[in-house]
Structure formats: C-alpha cells, structure tokens
Amino acid sequence: MRITRIAAAAGGIAIASALVLSGCASDNGDGNTGDGPSTGIVTVQNNEPERPLIPADTNEVGGGLALQNLFAGLVYYEADGSMALDQAESIESDDNQTWTIKVKEGQKFTDGTDVTAESFVKAWQYAASNPEFLNQWWFANIEGYSAEGGEDTLALEIVDDYTFTVKLAAPQSDFPLSLGYTVYFPLPESFYDDPKAFGESPVGNGPYKLDEWIHDERIKLVPNEDYDGPRKAQNGGVDLVAYATQDAAYADLISDNLDVIQQVPGSQLTSYKDDLGDRAVDQAAAIFQSFTIQYGMEHFGNDEEGKLRRAAISQAINREEITQVIFQGTRTPAVDWTSPVIAGWSDDLAGSDVLRYNPDKAKELWAEADKISPWSGQFGIAYNADGDHQAWVDATANSIKNVLGIDAVGVPYPDFAGLRTEVNNRTIKSAFRTGWQFDYPGAYNILGALYLTGSGSNDADYSNPEYDELVKAGATADTIEDANADFAKAQEILNQDLPAIPLWYGAVNAGYSTLVDNVEYGWDSWPLVYKITKD
C-alpha cells in the first residue's frame, strides 16, 4: 500500500483488515452511553513499568499503556488498527522519502507550554543521540542516524513553528503508520532540565495527566482538560493497578474491585465466559509469543551445534497440545514470525516445519549436536511469576524433557522488571520468555525490532546481514505487497537461524466489571481506556 498523502480530511486508514473483533464493546444499560463524559475512576490491571516513563526508553507494556495515555503523538490507532491523525494536521510526501509534517496549532503540554514542531524535532534528536535508550534504534530509518549517537544528527528541519520536514535514508511507504508509537511522542522543554525527574513525573500532552505514581501499586491518571484531540477522556480518571498475579486481578474483577483486566489467568479460561457473560472478551490481537536463547549460552552459539540444538528444541515442543490444554484453544500455534491479524502473515513459509512438533526429528538433531559437543547441564526457561506464565512454561519444559531426555525446567523470577533487568544486562544464564505486542500494525515492526542487527529489542543479539538486507528492502518497498514479499524471505532465514523459538499467537481473553460501560480492546490487545465510562 502506497501512502503519499495523509491530511486531516482523510479520516482513518484501515491497515489490519484481517482483525476480527467480538465482545469488545458494552452498554449494560445502567451507565453512560458515550453522550458525555462520566465521572468515575476506572481501575485497569497493569504491570509496574520496567523503566522511568520516558517515551524513547520504554519498550514494554507496563510503561507503554501509561505513556499512550499521558502523551499524544502525530497519529493514533483506532480499535480495528486503522490510523487517524491526532497532533498532526497533515503528513505529506511526494516520494515517500521526504515528509512534511504540520502540527495542529493550539495543542498544549500539561505544564501549559505549546506543542510545536520543535517539540517533536528536539525530542527525536535527543532520543537518537542517546544509545542507552532502548528505542534509539527506531530512528535508524532517518538520514543522519548513527548508532553511536551524536547531537542533532537526524535530517529534521523546522520550517516554521508548526511545520517540520523529515528526510528518510530511503523511501518508506508506511512511515506515517509508525508515527503512533511512543518513541515519536513530543517532549516539553522541562524534560531537558532534568530527564531523570521527568521519568518519575512525566509532563505529557495526551488525554490524561499524571496524578501520582505509587511504585509497585498503581499509576493514577486524571483527565487532561487542555487536551483537544480525538481521544478525549470519557471518565473521571484511570488507575493502572499493578498486580502480583493474574489470579489476584481476576478475583478483584469478579468482585467489582477492579474494572478492567487485560488478560484472564489460564486457570479461568474455561469459566470466564460463564462468570462474566456479555462482559467477557474474546478477540484476535497482534501478539506473538516465544522464548529466546541468547547466543552466548553454552551449546547454543552461532555455529552448527547451536543451530542443531535450536531446531531440536523447537521441534520438541508440542504447541498444539499446549495451546489446547493450557490455553483451552484460545491461542494458535505459530507458523510464522508475525501475527495472523497483520497483513502479510503466511502459513506456508519455507522451513516452517521447524516450528511443528516432530519428536523423532528433534531427537535426531539433538544427537547430531551431541556428536559435535556432548550436552551437559540444565535447560531452563526463565519467566516472570507475576504474569501467569508458569503453567505454559512448565508444559513447554516438560515437552522438551520428554522428547530429548534432558533436564528442562521453568525458572521463575518474582516480577517482570527483575527478569528484564538480567536480560538487558546480558547476565541471564538460561533461555527466557519473550513476546511482542505490535506497536503499529505492520510486519516491519516485529521483524525490525526483534531481529535486526543492533535493534534495541534484539534480546538474542542476533545478526545476519542477509536477513538485515531483506528487512530493510521490505521497509523501503513501494507497495505493501512488495514489502511483504521481502519480509517473507527474511522470515525463511529466521526459520533456519531460530534466534527465538516461536510458540503461539496471542489473543485478548479478558473482561470488565459491572460498573463500567463502553469497554473496547484494540487490535494490539490494550483496552482503550479513554473511551470507558463509569458513573
């Protein structure tokens, strides 16, 4: 799909046409129906953010949900994955390489300062200059980018107070589509005075503003009266509540002590629809689940032994049985590296047999690897215990153990932040659960973020020049069809190298209390909290 001009009059642009929603909105007849904002405080289950709330340094869902509501980007995504303008008046290009962006006048940050072209340009330049930011690599498609950083290197030019241009390193037809991601949010001048303090108490321009962040308990958001965009808050505020376990969150939901849950625990998948009735949600979402084995792990390096063992591990996992028994059929075994709700998904990629259960082949490959270097030790899969992962991790480890005859176990970490700290510091000693909730509805999002050389979310430190070339070619293709053809070839390389072990595609199996109405979950599984009403 070629995107050359997007202006305010254009409305939404549908991207994820394969997305099917069911049970995603409500009107119980006893609450606000959307004719005007309600006044109740909506409580939403969330995770404690891994890092300070800085847009360019957040790449996980706990902080992401907070940032999506504290800030407003140039564009945003509707529930069905369609894109529409927020802070942008227009985004235009004649060649898909040099883009002219006009910012709407009159928009303000919650400290009263104006949102201008400089608010975006300065934020992007700052993020690109800081290699320690997890999302610095997102600016690699802009001319002048350097992985080593450097002040004001990006080819960004301020034309006037509300207009700026972006020159990309190469044409990119879906560039506007990506601009709803958090890394592209603007920043006020107060950020640069004390970035550390800002991360604890961010000043945004979105539908909500921060009231209080009580660490490991909740993030309290209140409506931003000065926000004049399309996502105006329809409630009196939102509390993002951190829970130690999914079961605790579900218990609170059932008793109306929690309004919105992002995912019901596995133990309740057989009963939650009976418990919640028409308040139960079951819909497809752009979520990819896997576990990753870093190349520094003994026996799993970037060599012949490592490739044999990765393929053996993958084919020793009975994905079909696990998704049926543990997830009650609410997950679908992965056959590619994206998601069925993303354009370009394919179930017939060359080499995808490595993602299917084949115990005989797994044993054969493991034996070949043993001839190179005999196996010793334990194969662990680390997971965060606060995320309801134990059942599937234990089932996956048992499948590997039963097929290969090795000691395979789950390795619990108390919380997500603790697990990710060791992953990011490269101090973890085992494989570890990974997953991807798409930031925008395009295949490049996951293929670039997780597996391109040097990308900030490349947990395996994977690097393959042939893969990089294909992904970059897809990113700069003239049409979505040409792009997806390149992305398919790139995924065939992933099937050979297995920097991660794909498991299954996620879904939203969730629900809400009797106290709220107009609850809707998006294409990426997040609840659209600004739409929720509560009297």
Buried (B, 14 or more C-beta within 10 A) or exposed (E): BEBEEBEEEEEBBBBBEBBEBEBBBBEBEEBBEBEEBBEBBBBBBBBBBBBBBBBBBBBBBBBBBBBBBBBBBBBBBBBBBBBBBBBBBBBBBEEBBBBBBBBBEEBBBBEEBBBBBBBBBBBBBBBBBBBEBBBBBBBBBBBBBBBEBBEEBBBBBBEEEBBBBBBBBEBBBBBBBBBBBBBBBBBBEBBEEEBEEBBEEBBBBBBBBBEEBEEEBBBBBBBBEBBBBEBBBBBBBBBBBBBBBBBBBBBBBBEEEBBBBBBBBBBBBEEBBEBBEEBBBBBBBBBBBBBBBBBEBEBBBBEEBBBBBBBBBBBBBBBBEBBBBBBBEBBBBBBBBBBBBBBBBBEEBEBBBBBBBBBEBBBBBBEBBBEEBEBEEEBBBBBBBBBBBBBBBBBBBBBBBEBBEBBBBBBBBEBBBBBBBBBBEEEBBBBBBBBBBBBBBBBBBBBBBBBBBEBBBBBBBBBBEEBBBBBBBBBBBEEBEBBBBBBBBBBBBBBBBBBBBBBBBBBBBBBBBEBBBBBBBBBBBBBBBBBBBBE
